[in-house]
Structures are given as structure tokens and as C-alpha cells.
Amino acid sequence: MKRALYDTDHEDFRAMARAFVAKEVTPHVASWEAAGEVDRSLYRAAGAAGLLGLGVEEEYGGSGVDDFRYNAVLIEELCRAGATSVSMNINGFTDLIAPYFRELATPEQKARWLPGLADGSLVAAIAMTEPAAGSDLRGIRTRAERQADGYLLNGAKTFISNGVIADLVLVVARTTADDGQEGLSLFVVERGMPGFERGRRLHKLGLSAQDTAELSFTDVLVPAANLLGEEGRGMEYLKRNLPQERVSVAVTAAATMRRVLDGTIAYTRERVVFGRPLSEHQATRFTLAELATETEIAQTFTDRCVGELTAGRLTATEAAMAKWWVTERQQRLVSRCLQLHGGYGYMTEYPIARDFVDSRASTLFAGTTEIMKEIIGKALVR
């Protein structure tokens, strides 16, 4: 089905992104998965290709074009190549982290950090989740106490993507205003700050090429110049940017659905069962018909959300709808496609096995399915 979301410029960008993935990503995915992290050279290569500065002002090394459709194209090409975990690294910056620097950083902060982030010499992470605070950001207990020369940061974070290799970590911490009111604030913690420690690398079920770690902060003196935005307005900033993160997850899920479905259709044409291709059995065709229909619906709704996000009209409710529905359909599709592969689907040499474990996280991060339904439900009855 023809998609109306993209124009010629986006398709030209797709051709460039596809060539980049073929040269710089596909040959290395297996070794990165074995190592548990991507090599930093990926970021430098992506920076040189202009893939890390999407939406960043030209004066700081970016494209100067704030159009999320380019981000979506990059996700789709990485997922098309089966490099979902690498998409979580690159688009983890462009979709989740860069907006905070673009929208909240002072000119001095932008000049200090954005050029390195855009050219890949610096790697960033965002640290929201804590051992006792996942989807519920109000449960955050990491605290930053004001000092004469900055803030004293104490606390712990977990499940932090790029936590091992990150040079800059955007930390969400609780602060107390002069009037005694508590709020969340955002701080940029830099590699080498005394008291900032990286704990164990966490071993996940899937997405093996994306490093995930525990972080701890013990009396870390963060300069006042590393406060991002205004003190106490962190929850506002997070709510403003979370819809884009959730649409990014939906784009990833929809792109994965398309690739897995296409691969499964090809497999059923080749696999012979009871003397004829698996695709010639009615039960198989009915299953594929259902999955193809769901994939088209998921893609159509996701495209509409991307278009609304680009136009500045996407609501938090719509983003939550896309995030939970598309990722849940992804779980169903991948599981049923594995079933169509039979015993071969359980073998790690087949891509469907990796898709099965990589896809499982999509209903968990950026807010669980249950949290998404709560957001939607509250909006309906308030």
C-alpha cells in the first residue's frame, strides 16, 4: 500500500540511510551483539553521515531541519536490516535525548555539548528509571541538593540504555525550591565527575547490541551550569517529550512487523510440508492474511501519528494509543510468525528467533502497555 507520509526528500534520505546501514551496520551487528555494546566508531560514522544531528541547528553541526519524518526513515532502515538494537542506540539519541538539548539548553550549553553529540565524538544517555521508579516518574528518589557552587547529586538509576559508553548522562533528579515545594529537575552529568559510577552491565533477554547499565551518584557535585532548563520544571519537560519517544517506539514496532511478515511469507513459499509449500495450505494463508491486515492498520495509524507529530499537533493520548496498540500487535505477529517457522523458528540462526526476543521489550519501555491505557483512560473520563 502506497504511503503518503514521505516526499522525494525523505526518499532520497532513505537511499542514503540504507547505504549507510549496509556499509556501517550490517557487517558488525553480530560482533556488537556478542560484545554487548556497539563500537564507538558507529557514532563517529553516523555523525559524519549527518545521522546524529537530525533537527539540531546547523551552527552546532546539525541538519537544521526539524522534521521527525527523517528520524522515522532512519528507524525503518535500521529495522529493515534487522538492527533494531542499533536503532535503539542511534535513534535513542536523535528521538529521546536531542530534543532536551535543543529545546532547553542555553547557547553556552549548546556550544559545549551539541557539536560533539552531532559528530559522534560524544555519546549521551538519559537516566530516568530507578530501582523503585519505572513508568511512574513521581516515584523518583534521586536527589540534587543545592550548594553554593552547584548541586550535590545522590541516588541510583537502572535500565539505562548506553549507560556504559555514555559521556553525558541526562539525569532526572528531585530538587526542593526556595518555597519548600519539591519538583523534578534535569542535570547533565559528565564522564569523570567524582562520585559518578557505572555499575554492572545488565544482561537482557534481547537487544544485545544495546548496552544497558546501572548508574550510581554519590555526592556528585554537578555545576549549576549543568542544570538543563529551569529548576523544578522537569516533569513538564518530560511530559512534553515523552510523546515523541512513544511514537519512535511505535515506528520501530511497525517497521519490525513489516520485515518479519515479509520474511515469513518468503519462508512459507520455500518450506515444503506434506509435499507442497507451506504457503499453499489454507491455514497458513488465513494466518498471513490476518497478519498482513494488522500490519497495514498499524502502519497507517503510526504514519498518521508521525505526521501529526511533525505538524506539532500530536496529543499525549494519541501517542499512548500508538505506543500500546502497535507494540502489542508486534508481539502477536512475531509470535505467530515464529510458529509458522516451526522448529526452525526456535533456532537462533534464523532471524525470527532474534526478532522474538528483541521485540519483547517494546511493550515495556517508554511506559508499559498498562500505563499507556491509564493515560488514555484518564483523558477519556476527565
Number of C-alpha atoms within 10 A of each C-alpha: 6 4 9 10 12 15 10 8 9 18 13 11 15 19 13 15 23 19 13 18 21 14 11 14 22 15 11 16 21 14 13 19 18 11 14 20 23 24 14 14 12 17 22 21 18 21 24 14 14 17 27 28 29 26 21 25 18 14 12 20 20 22 17 14 13 16 16 22 18 21 22 24 21 24 27 26 24 27 26 19 16 23 24 27 25 26 21 25 22 24 25 21 22 23 26 21 18 23 20 19 18 16 13 17 20 15 10 9 17 20 14 13 17 23 21 20 27 30 23 24 15 19 22 25 25 24 23 23 23 23 13 14 15 20 18 13 17 12 14 21 20 21 21 25 17 17 12 7 11 17 22 17 26 20 19 25 27 23 21 23 21 25 28 22 20 19 18 20 22 22 22 26 24 24 25 17 12 7 6 8 9 12 17 27 25 30 27 25 23 16 14 10 12 13 14 21 17 17 15 13 18 17 12 15 13 17 25 24 26 26 27 23 20 22 22 18 21 14 17 20 22 23 17 15 14 17 22 22 18 13 16 19 15 21 15 12 19 17 11 14 16 18 24 23 21 26 29 28 29 33 29 29 31 29 27 29 32 22 17 24 21 13 14 23 18 12 17 21 13 13 14 13 12 7 7 12 14 21 22 13 13 10 11 14 15 12 14 22 12 11 22 18 11 19 22 15 15 24 23 17 19 28 23 16 24 26 19 16 20 15 11 9 12 18 15 20 19 22 27 25 22 28 30 24 19 28 27 18 20 30 20 14 25 24 19 17 25 21 15 21 19 10 9 14 19 16 13 11 10 13 16 26 19 20 24 23 17 20 24 19 17 23 24 15 17 22 21 18 20 13 16 24 18 14 17 17 12 10 11 9 6 5
